[in-house]
Amino acid sequence: MSRIVAENMLQGGENVQFYDQRVQQAMEMSQASAYSSPTLGQMLKRVGDVRKEVTGDETPVHRILDMSDTQSISSHSLPFVLSFNNLTYSVKVRRKMSFPAILRQPAAGVSTGDPVAGENLFTNTKFLLNNISGEARDGEIVAVLGASGSGKSTLIDALANRIAKESLKGTITLNGEPLDSRLLKVISAYVMQDDLLYPMLTVEETLMFAAEFRLPRSLSKSKKKMRVQALIDQLGLRNAAKTIIGDEGHRGVSGGERRRVSIGIDIIHDPIILFLDEPTSGLDSTSAYMVVKVLQRIAQSGSIVIMSIHQPSYRILGLLDRMLFLSRGQTVYSGSPMNLPHFFSDFGHPIPDSENRTEFALDLIRELEGSPGGTKSLVEFNKTWENTKRSNENPEIQTPTHGLSLKEAISASISRGKLVSGTTSDIHTSPASMVPTYANPFWIEMLVLSKRSFTNSWRVPELFGIRLGAIVVTGFILATMFWQLDDSPKGVQERLGFFAFAMSTTFYTCADALPVFLQERYIFMRETAYNAYRRSSYCLSHAIVSLPALIFLSFAFAAITFWAVGLVGGFSGFLFYFAIILASFWAGNSFVTFLSGVVPSVMLGYTIVVAILAYFLLFSGFFINRDRIPPYWIWFHYLSLVKYPYEAVLQNEFDDATKCFVKGIQLFDNSPLGNVPNALKEKLLSTMSNTLNVKITSSTCVTTGADILVQQGITDLSKWNCLWITIAWGFFFRVLFYFSLLLGSKNKRR
């Protein structure tokens, strides 16, 4: 209750004097550029671990290095005020229509009223936010409350720029200046309701990777580690620092610890504004209190904290500074928790001393929502009450920044250690220019992303083991089924079947890449929404991480099948065979990765992958030669990913024009004459020789490898061109994957 008691003590002139002191200190910081006030790490020198307060945990307070290299520490933070006025957001919903209702006409003389813009016979307009106004100041926690469907998360999304500008009406300003979207991404953080974390990383590793993304390269590795250690103590996670996050199959940290880790990865760069969507949801009372206690420390370090919360306990209520109650998108109360009893007493529903204030308020709001008049009376009373309160306040209190510009405020915050993301304190630039779009260059992001993916994958070796086992078993079956094929006409047909199945298998086994991005999709959206890294960095690192496994799998499959089947070409032939299998894995993996960026679920993705790969095999040229494909389907033949590796391995096997595959009497194989005695076959050859005037004996070569390629319609591309085209397909799908991320990961409501 310390914050609330402090608020009560600051009345009238004392409040003005308090803000005058803050502004004077802020201006001195801006001019001298050497002023310092407590940041997240520095707070640890004076504030004990929250575990000690709640659970009695005696984890020692971690001492950290002052990031700004300054000595002076102030007891007050810089004044920031986030104001929002008349926020309105509506969506169109489909009407439930019946045929008689469509035909029903209004009675004569009865007015139907003015139609709402955008409404028609089939759609209705529903307001999720309706003229919401308020403000949030640094050093305070603003809680948005209301029943389910009241608009809590929608308001948080609106303030966090997660609703398209053309759909949201109203104004949002910081220190009286419009808040630029690019600036907001860098100076703020958004903590989602769901804990989206990599399960096999430890708490310390998760926060360290967040530091690598959000803290600039100019900050040394040791200082980043110190900042992470300070944040671990700040969040009360010292005992769980070496524990993995965990998931359904791996035991990890508790729900409350997981939630605090989610908060930690978004505040590693010490943002000015922190948005949270129901951070206490699903937690027990103690864990929820610890989370909000951490948020109070963050606010006291000079940040604006705005969160939605469903039903806070009495202890959590004592940590809140402002409350905003919503009912069906409208404000029914806005003010301090201390004023709740007075507000509802004036409304005619006094809060009993024995009841929790917020529980009473929410119960009353639900009761009014179920009444015929709804909460209209409470909404109107709140407007009157707000106007009365505003008219009695001193104008200086209403504008606590006293004309301090946003540039000066951000500059002073940077100089005292906030926004550790490569920012500049030059106040002559625009606010958006004072903070870089990304904290690190492209190649640093790519290295960190690759390292994180390798670390997470390395701890789940069974996934790669199963994939390798499938490749080895498939290769073993093919090797034993097509063991040491001869050079007879039947051997030629068996080779064609082996190559078709082997090449299609490489693509089908790539389907396991589908869930990789689908499982990371929301982590990716959360991290890129606030410019933790570039989408292009993620695409390249995703490709780099997949290559070692593809190389190993390709070599295993090639080594098992090449000599066992009896393929020709020696070592050089094996190298090309390995290269085309690797190219096939690369193209297949890229194709499936692209689909994972488009489809919404794993089941739908598998259905699409299996169907399309079947079409690729059908049009590859194995079942029907290119010359026999109907003209209206020939375009699909050239789009088939299986076509190019299939033609490449055939040319690698049959490109020797001197090697014979059909000799003399073998001409009758695969025909009704194949079972007649050899003596009769030789007489037939003699008769054919006399007729054609060409000598054909039992040893005469009738069909060479080049003839087989012509018979299969493989004449337009060389084997090397097929290899390069297969590789190019892989890069093409990676580019499409990038555009799918660019267009499909905009986490904004419409």
C-alpha positions in Angstrom: 0.0 0.0 0.0 3.1 2.3 0.1 2.4 3.7 -3.4 -1.2 4.5 -2.5 -0.3 6.1 0.9 2.3 8.2 -0.9 -0.3 9.4 -3.4 -2.6 10.4 -0.6 0.1 12.4 1.1 0.9 14.4 -2.0 -2.0 16.9 -2.1 -2.3 20.4 -3.6 0.9 22.4 -3.5 3.0 19.5 -2.5 2.1 17.7 -5.7 3.0 20.7 -7.7 6.3 21.1 -5.8 7.1 17.4 -6.4 6.6 17.6 -10.2 8.5 21.0 -10.3 11.4 19.2 -8.7 11.2 16.3 -11.2 11.1 18.7 -14.2 14.0 20.8 -12.9 16.1 17.6 -12.4 15.1 16.4 -15.9 16.2 19.6 -17.5 19.6 19.4 -15.7 20.1 15.9 -17.0 19.3 16.9 -20.5 21.7 19.9 -20.4 24.6 18.2 -18.5 24.2 14.7 -20.1 25.8 13.3 -17.0 22.8 12.8 -14.7 22.0 9.3 -13.5 18.9 7.8 -11.8 18.3 4.2 -10.9 17.7 1.7 -13.7 16.7 -1.9 -13.4 20.1 -3.0 -12.3 20.8 -0.1 -10.0 17.5 -0.7 -8.2 19.0 -4.0 -6.9 21.4 -2.1 -4.7 18.5 -0.7 -2.7 15.6 -3.1 -3.2 15.7 -6.7 -1.8 14.7 -9.7 -3.9 10.9 -10.2 -4.1 11.4 -13.8 -3.1 12.7 -12.6 0.3 9.6 -10.5 0.8 7.0 -13.2 -0.1 8.6 -16.6 0.4 11.5 -15.9 2.7 14.1 -16.9 0.2 17.5 -15.6 1.2 19.0 -15.3 -2.3 21.7 -12.6 -2.0 21.1 -9.4 -3.9 23.3 -9.4 -7.0 25.7 -6.4 -7.3 26.0 -5.1 -10.8 28.0 -2.7 -12.9 26.6 0.8 -13.6 25.9 0.7 -17.3 26.1 4.5 -17.8 29.5 4.8 -16.0 28.1 7.7 -13.9 28.2 8.1 -10.1 25.2 10.3 -9.2 21.9 8.5 -8.5 18.7 10.4 -8.2 15.7 9.3 -6.3 13.2 10.4 -8.9 12.7 9.3 -12.5 12.1 11.5 -15.5 8.4 12.5 -16.1 6.8 10.7 -19.1 3.1 10.9 -19.7 1.3 8.6 -22.1 -2.1 10.1 -23.0 -4.9 8.5 -25.0 -8.0 10.3 -26.0 -11.3 9.1 -27.6 -10.0 5.7 -28.7 -12.6 4.0 -30.8 -12.3 0.7 -32.5 -15.1 -1.3 -34.1 -15.5 -4.4 -36.2 -18.1 -5.7 -38.5 -19.9 -8.9 -37.5 -22.3 -11.0 -39.6 -26.0 -10.5 -38.7 -28.1 -13.5 -37.8 -30.8 -13.2 -40.4 -33.9 -15.2 -41.1 -36.0 -15.0 -44.2 -39.1 -13.4 -42.6 -36.8 -10.7 -41.1 -35.5 -9.8 -44.5 -39.0 -9.4 -45.9 -40.2 -7.5 -42.8 -40.8 -3.8 -43.6 -41.0 -0.9 -41.1 -44.5 0.2 -40.2 -45.8 3.4 -41.8 -44.6 6.5 -39.9 -42.0 4.7 -37.9 -38.4 5.9 -38.3 -35.7 3.3 -38.3 -33.1 5.8 -37.1 -29.9 6.8 -38.8 -27.9 3.8 -39.9 -24.4 3.4 -38.6 -21.6 3.9 -41.2 -20.6 0.6 -42.7 -23.7 -1.3 -41.7 -25.9 -3.1 -44.2 -28.5 -5.8 -44.4 -25.9 -8.6 -43.7 -23.4 -7.0 -41.3 -23.5 -5.2 -38.0 -21.0 -2.9 -36.4 -19.7 -3.8 -32.9 -17.7 -1.3 -30.9 -14.9 -3.0 -29.0 -13.6 0.4 -27.7 -15.9 3.4 -27.5 -14.3 6.8 -26.7 -11.8 5.5 -24.2 -9.5 8.2 -22.7 -6.9 8.3 -19.9 -3.2 8.6 -19.2 -0.3 6.7 -17.7 2.8 8.2 -16.1 6.2 6.8 -15.4 6.7 5.3 -12.0 3.1 4.1 -12.0 1.3 0.9 -12.7 -1.9 1.3 -14.7 -4.3 -1.7 -14.5 -7.1 -2.2 -17.0 -9.9 -4.3 -15.5 -13.2 -5.7 -16.6 -15.1 -8.8 -17.3 -14.2 -11.1 -20.2 -15.1 -9.3 -23.5 -15.0 -5.9 -21.9 -12.1 -4.7 -24.1 -9.1 -5.0 -21.8 -6.8 -6.7 -24.3 -8.2 -4.6 -27.2 -7.2 -1.4 -25.3 -3.7 -2.8 -24.6 -3.3 -3.6 -28.3 -4.5 -0.1 -29.3 -1.9 1.6 -27.0 0.8 -0.8 -28.2 0.2 -0.1 -31.9 -1.2 -3.6 -32.5 -4.3 -2.2 -34.3 -4.0 -0.9 -37.8 -4.1 2.9 -37.9 -7.0 3.1 -40.4 -9.1 1.0 -38.0 -8.4 2.9 -34.8 -9.8 6.3 -34.2 -8.5 8.7 -31.5 -5.1 10.0 -30.5 -2.2 8.6 -28.5 0.6 11.0 -27.4 3.7 10.8 -25.3 4.5 14.0 -23.5 2.0 15.7 -25.7 3.6 14.6 -29.0 2.1 12.0 -31.4 3.7 8.7 -30.9 5.5 7.5 -34.0 5.2 3.8 -34.8 8.9 3.3 -35.3 9.7 5.1 -32.1 7.2 3.1 -30.1 8.7 -0.2 -31.2 12.0 0.7 -29.7 11.1 2.5 -26.5 8.4 0.0 -25.5 7.9 -3.7 -25.0 4.8 -6.0 -25.1 4.4 -9.1 -23.0 1.8 -11.4 -24.4 -0.6 -13.4 -22.3 0.9 -16.7 -23.4 4.4 -17.6 -22.4 6.1 -18.1 -25.8 9.6 -19.5 -25.0 12.0 -22.1 -26.3 11.5 -25.1 -24.0 15.0 -26.5 -24.0 16.8 -23.3 -23.1 17.6 -22.5 -19.5 16.3 -19.3 -17.9 19.7 -17.7 -18.0 20.2 -18.7 -21.7 16.8 -17.3 -22.6 17.6 -14.0 -21.0 21.1 -14.0 -22.5 19.8 -14.5 -26.0 17.4 -11.6 -25.4 20.3 -9.5 -24.3 22.2 -10.4 -27.5 19.2 -9.3 -29.6 18.2 -6.1 -27.7 21.5 -4.7 -26.4 23.9 -3.1 -28.8 27.2 -4.6 -30.0 29.0 -1.6 -28.4 28.1 -3.1 -25.0 30.8 -5.7 -24.0 29.9 -9.3 -23.5 30.8 -9.0 -19.8 28.4 -6.1 -19.3 25.6 -8.0 -21.1 26.2 -10.9 -18.7 26.1 -8.6 -15.7 22.9 -7.1 -16.9 21.3 -10.6 -17.3 22.5 -11.6 -13.8 21.0 -8.4 -12.4 17.7 -9.0 -14.2 17.6 -12.6 -12.8 17.9 -11.2 -9.3 15.4 -8.5 -10.1 12.9 -11.1 -11.3 13.5 -13.4 -8.4 14.8 -16.2 -10.6 18.2 -16.9 -9.0 17.3 -20.4 -7.9 15.8 -21.3 -11.4 18.6 -19.7 -13.5 20.1 -23.0 -14.6 16.7 -24.8 -15.1 15.3 -25.3 -18.6 12.0 -23.6 -19.4 10.4 -27.0 -20.1 7.2 -28.1 -21.9 4.7 -31.0 -21.7 7.4 -33.6 -22.2 10.2 -32.0 -20.2 10.0 -30.8 -16.6 11.0 -27.2 -16.2 10.3 -24.0 -14.2 7.0 -23.2 -12.6 4.2 -21.2 -14.1 5.1 -18.1 -12.1 8.8 -18.3 -13.0 7.9 -18.9 -16.7 5.8 -15.7 -16.6 8.6 -13.7 -15.1 11.0 -15.0 -17.7 8.5 -13.8 -20.4 8.6 -10.3 -18.8 12.4 -10.4 -18.5 13.1 -11.0 -22.2 11.0 -7.9 -23.0 12.6 -5.6 -20.4 16.2 -6.5 -21.0 16.8 -3.2 -22.8 15.0 -1.2 -20.0 12.1 0.2 -22.1 10.3 3.4 -21.2 6.8 1.8 -21.8 5.8 -1.7 -20.9 2.5 -3.3 -22.0 1.3 -6.6 -20.5 -1.7 -8.6 -21.4 -3.0 -10.3 -18.3 0.4 -11.2 -16.8 -1.2 -12.9 -13.7 -3.5 -15.1 -15.7 -3.3 -18.8 -14.6 -1.1 -18.1 -11.6 -1.7 -18.7 -7.9 -2.1 -15.8 -5.5 1.6 -15.7 -4.4 3.0 -16.1 -7.9 0.7 -13.3 -9.2 1.8 -11.0 -6.4 5.4 -11.7 -7.1 4.9 -10.8 -10.8 3.1 -7.5 -10.0 5.8 -6.7 -7.4 8.4 -7.1 -10.1 6.3 -4.8 -12.3 6.2 -2.2 -9.5 10.1 -2.2 -9.4 10.2 -1.7 -13.2 7.8 1.2 -12.9 9.9 2.7 -10.1 13.0 2.6 -12.3 11.3 5.1 -14.6 9.0 3.1 -16.8 5.3 3.4 -17.7 3.7 0.0 -16.9 0.2 -0.6 -18.4 -1.4 -4.1 -17.9 -4.7 -5.8 -18.2 -5.7 -7.9 -15.2 -8.8 -9.9 -14.6 -9.4 -9.8 -10.8 -6.5 -8.6 -8.6 -6.2 -9.8 -5.0 -6.1 -7.4 -2.1 -2.3 -7.5 -2.0 -2.0 -6.8 -5.7 -4.5 -3.9 -5.3 -2.0 -2.2 -3.0 0.6 -2.2 -5.7 -1.5 -0.5 -8.3 -1.5 3.3 -8.9 -4.3 3.8 -11.4 -7.2 1.6 -12.5 -9.3 1.7 -15.6 -12.5 -0.3 -15.5 -14.1 -1.2 -18.8 -17.6 -2.6 -19.6 -18.4 -3.5 -23.2 -15.8 -1.1 -24.6 -16.7 1.9 -22.4 -15.1 3.4 -19.3 -17.0 3.0 -16.1 -14.2 4.1 -13.7 -10.8 5.7 -14.1 -8.7 6.8 -11.2 -6.8 5.7 -8.1 -7.7 2.5 -6.2 -8.1 4.7 -3.1 -11.0 6.6 -4.7 -13.0 3.5 -5.5 -15.1 3.6 -2.3 -15.8 7.3 -2.7 -16.8 6.7 -6.4 -19.2 3.9 -5.8 -20.6 5.6 -2.6 -21.5 8.6 -4.7 -23.0 6.3 -7.3 -25.3 4.9 -4.6 -23.6 1.5 -4.1 -21.1 1.8 -1.2 -18.5 -0.9 -0.9 -18.7 -2.8 2.3 -15.6 -2.8 4.5 -15.4 -6.5 4.5 -15.3 -6.9 0.7 -12.4 -6.6 -1.9 -13.0 -3.3 -3.7 -12.2 -4.7 -7.2 -14.4 -7.8 -6.7 -17.3 -5.6 -5.6 -16.8 -3.3 -8.5 -16.6 -6.1 -11.1 -19.7 -7.9 -9.6 -21.7 -4.7 -9.7 -20.6 -4.1 -13.3 -21.7 -7.6 -14.3 -25.0 -7.1 -12.5 -25.6 -3.8 -14.4 -24.6 -5.5 -17.7 -27.4 -8.0 -17.2 -30.0 -5.3 -16.4 -32.2 -3.8 -19.1 -30.4 -0.4 -19.1 -26.9 -2.0 -19.0 -24.1 0.1 -17.6 -25.2 3.3 -19.3 -26.0 4.9 -15.9 -22.5 4.1 -14.6 -20.8 5.3 -17.8 -22.7 8.6 -17.6 -21.9 9.0 -13.8 -18.2 8.3 -14.5 -18.1 11.2 -17.1 -19.8 13.6 -14.6 -17.5 12.4 -11.8 -14.4 12.8 -14.0 -15.4 16.3 -15.1 -16.0 17.4 -11.4 -12.6 15.9 -10.4 -10.8 17.6 -13.3 -12.3 21.0 -12.5 -11.1 20.8 -8.9 -7.5 19.8 -9.8 -4.7 22.3 -10.2 -3.7 22.7 -13.9 -0.1 22.1 -13.1 -1.0 18.6 -11.8 -2.8 17.8 -15.0 0.3 18.5 -17.1 3.2 17.2 -15.0 5.8 17.5 -17.7 5.6 21.3 -17.7 6.4 21.6 -21.4 9.3 19.1 -21.3 9.6 17.9 -24.9 9.7 14.3 -25.9 13.2 14.7 -27.3 14.5 16.1 -24.1 12.8 13.5 -22.0 14.2 10.6 -24.1 17.6 12.2 -24.2 17.8 12.5 -20.4 16.5 8.9 -20.0 19.2 7.6 -22.3 21.9 9.6 -20.4 20.9 7.9 -17.2 21.0 4.4 -18.6 17.6 3.5 -19.9 17.0 2.2 -23.5 20.2 0.3 -23.7 19.9 -0.3 -27.4 22.5 1.8 -29.1 20.6 5.0 -28.6 22.0 8.5 -28.9 21.3 11.4 -26.5 21.6 14.1 -29.1 18.5 16.2 -28.5 18.9 18.1 -31.8 17.6 15.0 -33.7 14.0 13.9 -34.0 12.8 11.5 -31.3 12.5 8.7 -33.9 16.2 9.3 -35.0 17.5 9.1 -31.4 16.8 5.3 -31.3 18.0 2.9 -34.0 15.5 0.6 -35.6 17.6 -2.5 -34.7 20.1 -2.8 -31.9 22.6 -4.9 -33.9 23.8 -5.3 -37.5 22.5 -8.0 -39.7 25.3 -10.5 -39.3 25.2 -10.3 -35.5 21.5 -11.1 -35.5 22.1 -14.1 -37.9 24.9 -15.5 -35.6 22.8 -15.2 -32.5 19.7 -16.7 -34.1 21.8 -19.6 -35.5 23.4 -20.2 -32.1 20.0 -20.3 -30.3 18.5 -22.7 -32.8 21.5 -25.0 -32.6 21.4 -24.9 -28.8 17.7 -25.7 -28.7 18.0 -28.5 -31.3 21.1 -30.0 -29.7 19.1 -30.8 -26.5 16.5 -32.7 -28.4 18.8 -35.2 -30.3 15.9 -37.8 -30.6 14.3 -35.6 -33.3 17.4 -35.8 -35.5 17.9 -39.5 -34.5 14.4 -40.4 -35.8 15.0 -38.6 -39.0 18.3 -40.2 -39.5 16.8 -43.6 -38.7 14.1 -43.1 -41.3 16.8 -42.3 -44.0 19.0 -45.2 -43.0 16.1 -47.7 -43.0 14.8 -46.4 -46.4 18.3 -46.6 -47.9 18.8 -50.1 -46.5 15.6 -51.3 -48.0 16.4 -49.8 -51.4 19.9 -51.2 -51.3 18.8 -54.7 -50.6 15.8 -54.5 -52.9 17.9 -53.3 -55.9 21.1 -55.1 -55.0 23.8 -55.0 -57.7 21.7 -54.4 -60.7 23.0 -55.7 -64.0 23.2 -54.0 -67.4 20.3 -56.0 -69.0 17.1 -54.4 -70.2 15.5 -55.5 -67.0 18.3 -53.9 -65.1 17.6 -50.6 -66.9 13.9 -50.7 -65.9 14.9 -51.5 -62.3 17.4 -48.5 -62.3 14.6 -46.2 -63.5 12.3 -47.4 -60.7 15.1 -47.0 -58.1 15.9 -43.4 -59.1 12.3 -42.4 -59.2 11.7 -43.8 -55.7 14.9 -42.5 -54.3 14.5 -38.9 -55.5 10.9 -38.7 -54.3 11.9 -40.2 -50.9 14.3 -37.3 -50.4 11.4 -34.8 -50.8 8.9 -36.8 -48.7 11.4 -37.0 -45.8 11.7 -33.2 -45.7 8.0 -33.0 -44.5 9.3 -33.1 -40.9 10.5 -29.5 -41.4 6.9 -28.4 -41.5 6.3 -28.0 -37.7 9.6 -26.3 -37.1 8.4 -22.8 -38.0 4.8 -23.5 -37.0 6.0 -24.1 -33.4 8.2 -20.9 -33.5 5.7 -18.7 -35.4 4.4 -16.8 -32.4 7.8 -16.5 -30.8 9.0 -15.0 -34.1 6.0 -12.6 -34.3 6.6 -11.5 -30.7 10.3 -10.8 -31.2 10.0 -9.1 -34.6 7.0 -7.0 -33.6 9.4 -4.8 -31.5 12.4 -5.1 -33.8 14.5 -7.6 -31.8 15.9 -8.7 -35.2 15.3 -8.5 -38.9 13.1 -11.0 -40.7 15.8 -11.5 -43.3 18.2 -12.5 -40.5 15.8 -15.1 -39.3 15.3 -16.5 -42.9 19.1 -16.9 -43.5 19.8 -18.3 -40.0 16.9 -20.8 -40.5 18.5 -22.0 -43.8 22.0 -22.1 -42.2 20.9 -24.2 -39.3 19.2 -26.7 -41.5 22.3 -27.3 -43.7 24.4 -29.5 -41.4 21.6 -32.0 -40.9 20.8 -32.1 -44.6 24.5 -32.7 -45.5 24.7 -35.6 -43.0 21.5 -37.2 -44.2 22.4 -36.9 -47.8 25.8 -38.5 -47.3 24.3 -41.4 -45.3 21.7 -42.1 -48.0 24.2 -41.8 -50.9 26.8 -44.0 -49.1 24.3 -46.7 -48.3 22.7 -47.0 -51.8 25.4 -46.0 -54.4 27.7 -49.0 -54.3 25.1 -51.5 -53.0 22.8 -50.9 -56.1 25.8 -51.0 -58.4 25.6 -47.5 -59.9 28.3 -46.5 -62.3 30.8 -43.6 -62.4 33.2 -44.5 -59.7 34.1 -41.9 -57.0 33.3 -38.9 -59.3 29.9 -40.5 -60.0 29.3 -40.9 -56.2 30.2 -37.2 -55.6 27.7 -36.1 -58.1 25.1 -38.5 -56.8 25.7 -37.1 -53.3 25.5 -33.5 -54.6 22.1 -34.1 -56.3 20.7 -35.8 -53.3 21.8 -32.9 -51.1 20.3 -30.4 -53.6 17.0 -32.4 -53.5 17.0 -32.2 -49.7 17.7 -28.5 -49.9 14.9 -27.8 -52.4 12.5 -30.0 -50.5 13.3 -28.5 -47.1 12.9 -25.0 -48.6 9.6 -25.9 -50.2 8.2 -27.3 -46.9 9.6 -24.3 -45.0 7.8 -21.9 -47.3 4.5 -23.8 -46.8 5.0 -23.6 -43.1 5.0 -19.8 -43.4 1.7 -19.9 -45.3 -0.4 -22.7 -43.7 -1.9 -22.1 -40.2 -1.6 -25.6 -38.8 0.5 -28.8 -39.0 -2.3 -31.1 -40.1 -3.3 -28.8 -43.0 0.3 -28.4 -43.9 1.0 -32.2 -44.1 -2.1 -32.7 -46.3 -0.9 -30.0 -48.7 2.7 -31.3 -48.7 1.8 -34.9 -49.4 -0.6 -33.9 -52.2 1.8 -31.5 -54.0 4.8 -33.9 -53.7 2.6 -36.7 -55.3 1.8 -34.3 -58.2 5.6 -33.5 -58.6 6.3 -37.3 -58.8 3.5 -37.8 -61.3 4.8 -35.1 -63.7 8.5 -35.9 -63.2 8.8 -38.0 -66.4 9.0 -41.4 -64.8 5.4 -42.5 -65.2 4.9 -40.8 -68.6 7.7 -39.3 -70.8 7.8 -35.6 -71.4 6.9 -36.2 -75.1 3.7 -38.0 -74.1 2.5 -35.4 -71.5 -0.6 -33.5 -72.9 0.2 -29.9 -73.9 -2.1 -28.4 -71.3 -0.2 -30.2 -68.5 3.4 -29.7 -69.8 3.8 -26.5 -67.7 3.5 -28.7 -64.5 6.2 -30.9 -65.8 8.7 -28.0 -65.7 7.4 -27.0 -62.2 8.0 -30.4 -60.8 10.8 -30.4 -58.2 11.3 -34.2 -58.8 11.9 -33.7 -62.5 15.4 -32.1 -62.3 17.1 -34.5 -59.8 15.5 -37.5 -61.5 16.9 -36.4 -64.9 20.3 -35.6 -63.3 20.8 -39.0 -61.8 19.7 -40.7 -65.0 22.3 -38.7 -67.0 24.9 -39.5 -64.3 24.1 -43.2 -64.8 23.5 -43.4 -68.6 25.6 -40.6 -70.2 28.4 -43.0 -71.3 27.7 -43.5 -75.1 30.1 -46.4 -75.2 28.4 -48.6 -72.6 25.9 -51.1 -73.9 22.7 -52.1 -72.1 21.0 -54.2 -74.8 23.0 -56.7 -76.9 21.8 -59.0 -79.7 19.3 -61.5 -78.3 18.5 -59.2 -75.3 16.5 -57.3 -77.9 13.7 -59.8 -77.4 13.6 -59.3 -73.6 10.5 -57.6 -72.2 8.5 -59.1 -75.2 6.5 -62.2 -75.9 9.6 -63.7 -77.6 11.6 -63.4 -74.4 11.0 -66.9 -73.3 11.9 -68.7 -76.6 15.2 -70.7 -76.8 18.3 -68.7 -77.6 18.9 -70.7 -80.8 15.6 -69.5 -82.2 16.5 -65.9 -81.1 19.7 -66.2 -83.1 17.9 -67.4 -86.2 15.5 -64.4 -85.8 18.5 -62.1 -85.6 19.9 -63.6 -88.8 16.6 -63.1 -90.6 16.5 -59.5 -89.4 20.0 -58.9 -90.5 19.2 -60.1 -94.0 16.1 -58.0 -94.2 17.7 -54.8 -92.8 21.0 -55.4 -94.6 22.7 -54.9 -91.2 24.7 -57.6 -89.5 23.2 -58.2 -86.0 24.8 -60.9 -83.9 24.2 -62.0 -80.3 27.0 -59.6 -79.2 26.0 -56.6 -81.2 25.2 -53.5 -79.1 21.6 -52.4 -79.9 21.0 -49.8 -77.2 23.5 -47.6 -75.4 23.1 -45.3 -72.4 22.6 -42.3 -74.7 19.7 -44.2 -76.5 18.0 -44.8 -73.1 18.2 -41.1 -72.3 16.6 -40.3 -75.7 13.9 -42.9 -75.0 13.1 -41.2 -71.7 12.9 -37.8 -73.3 15.9 -36.5 -71.4 17.6 -34.4 -74.0 17.1 -30.7 -73.2 19.2 -30.2 -70.0 22.6 -31.5 -68.9 23.1 -33.1 -65.5 24.9 -30.0 -64.2 22.1 -27.7 -65.3 19.6 -30.0 -63.5 21.8 -29.7 -60.4 21.9 -25.9 -60.5 18.2 -25.6 -61.2 17.4 -27.8 -58.2 19.6 -25.6 -56.0 17.9 -22.5 -57.4 14.5 -23.9 -56.5 15.7 -24.1 -52.9 16.7 -20.4 -52.9 13.5 -19.4 -54.7 11.4 -21.0 -52.0 13.5 -19.4 -49.3 12.8 -16.0 -50.9 9.1 -16.9 -50.9 9.4 -17.8 -47.2 10.8 -14.4 -46.5 7.9 -12.7 -48.2 5.4 -14.9 -46.4 7.0 -13.7 -43.1 7.0 -10.1 -44.3 3.3 -10.1 -45.3 1.9 -12.7 -43.0 3.5 -11.8 -39.6 2.1 -8.4 -39.1 0.6 -8.9 -35.7 -2.0 -6.2 -36.0 -5.8 -6.2 -35.9 -7.7 -4.9 -38.8 
